[in-house]
Amino acid sequence: MVGGRQTDPAVVDWTAAFYAALGKRPITVRREVPGHVANRMQVALYREAIHLVLEGVASIEDVDAAIAYGPGLRWALMGPHRAHHLAGGRAGLRHLLEHIGPGIERWWNDLGRPDLSPAVIDRLVAAFGASETRPIAQLEAERDALLLALLETLQAARQRLAEGVGESAR
């Protein structure tokens, strides 16, 4: 949600509470930018996924697997800041950024900026099509079923933690 210049903050708060009551997880955007926060993050990652494929670093299947079975698992539980905080060990985010920050900056400088020219689009579509032959309707149904199962599992696990069942895991 993003309020306008004349929007009363109470309206934004009420709206957030309304969506939360519906089981949603609303976020408040503090400053308007093109695109939604989640979509901006998604396309930043996708830009590098395209670059890695175009540069021959990995196949489309391997890039997808790297995300789905790597950070995607953690991102289903928490965002990138908390995940990196935990990766920093007992000293948290500060330790991580001070320790590997220079390496991260070198990677940032090496990130790709592919152009989605017709030739690049053709190449990506051909590479994807070579490995995925199932109809879109089937893929959508599988995705939706897995998303619902994941959401139900997360909700049940969070409920167990709230009830103290996961005390030993903390």
N, C-alpha and C positions, 0 to 999 in steps of 0.2 A: 504494500500500500504506500502511496505517496500522496501527501496532502499538498494542496496548492498554497500560494503565499497567504491567502486569506482564510485558509482552513483552520478552524479552531482545533488545537491539539486534542481536545476532548473527543472530537469526532473521530479522529484517527484511533485513539485509545478504545472508543466504543466499538469501532469497526473491527479492530484486532480481537477484542474480546468476543465479538459475535462469531468471527470465523473460528476462533479457538474452541468455542462452544459447539461448533459443528464438527470438531475433530480435525480441523486444519491446523497448519503451523504457519501463521502469517508472519511476514517480516515487514518492517517499516523502512522504507527508503527515505533517507534524510535529504537527499538532493537528487533532482531529476537528471537522468542520463538516458541516452538512447538504449532501449532494451531493458529487460528485467535483469536483476542481479544474477539469478540462476542461469538465464540464457547467455549472459555475457561470459560467465565462467565456463559454460559449456562450449561456446564457440572458441574461446581461447584455447581450451584443451583440444578441440577438434582441429584447429589450425595446425597445431603441432602434430597431431595424429596424421593429417594429410601430408605434412612435410616429411615425416619419417617414412611413409610409404613411398612418396615420390623420390626420395633420396636412396631408396633401396635398403634402408636400415632394417626394416621388418615388413612382413606381409600385412595386409589388412586384418587377416585372422589373428596374427600374433599381436598386433597393436590393440585390437579389441580385447583379446585375452589378457594382455598386460594390465589393462584398466579394470576389466570385470573381476579379475582374480587378484588384483593388487590393491591400489587405493580405492577402487570402487566398493570393495567390501567394507573398508573403514568408513568411507564416505556415506554408506547407508546408515551408519551409526552416529557420525559426527562430521563436522566440517573440516576444512583443511587447517584452520588455525589450531583447533583442539588436537587434531591428529599429529600435527607437527610439535605441539607442546608435549604430548606424550612421547614422541620420538626423541625428545631432548633428555629423557631420563629424569632423575630427581630434580635437576636444575631447570627442567622444562624448556620452554620456547627460547629464553635468553641463551641457554647453553647451546641449543641446536643452531640458532642463528649465528652466534659468535664462533662456533666450532666449524660449521660447514657453510656459513654465509658466503665466503669468497668463492667456493665451488658452485654454489647456487647462482651467484652472479655470472660466473663463466658460462654456465648452462644457459642463463637468460640471454646472454650475448650470442649464443649459438642457435637459439630458437629460430625456426623457419618463418618465412612470410610468403607462402605460396600464393600465386594468383590463380583464381578459378577461371582460367581461360577455357574455351570449348575443348581444347586438346587435353587439358588436365581433367576436366569433368569426364570426358570419354574414357580416359585411362583409369580413373577411379571406379567408374561404373563398370567397366569391363573386368577390372580386378575383383571387385565385389561380386559381380555376377558369376564369375568363374567358381566361386566357392559357395554361393547361396542360391539354391534353386527352388526353395519352397515359396509358395505364393505369399504375398504380403498379408492377406487375411489370416493365414495360419500363423505367421510370425507375430502379428498383432495379438492374436488370441493367446499365444504362448507368453508373450511379454506381459499382457494384462493379468493372466493367471499367476505368473511368478511375482508380479508387483503386489497383488492382493495377498498372496501367501507371505511375502516378505513383510508387508505392513502388519499383518496379523501376528506374525512371529515377533516382530519388534515390540508391538503393543503388549503382547503377553509377557515378554521378557522384562520390559520396563515395569509392568505391573508387579511381577514377582520381585524385582529389585526394590520397588517402593514398599512392598510388604515385608521386606527384610530377608527374603529367601536367599538373596545373593550376597549376604553379609560377608561370607568367607571369600568371595571373589573381589571384594573391595580392598 
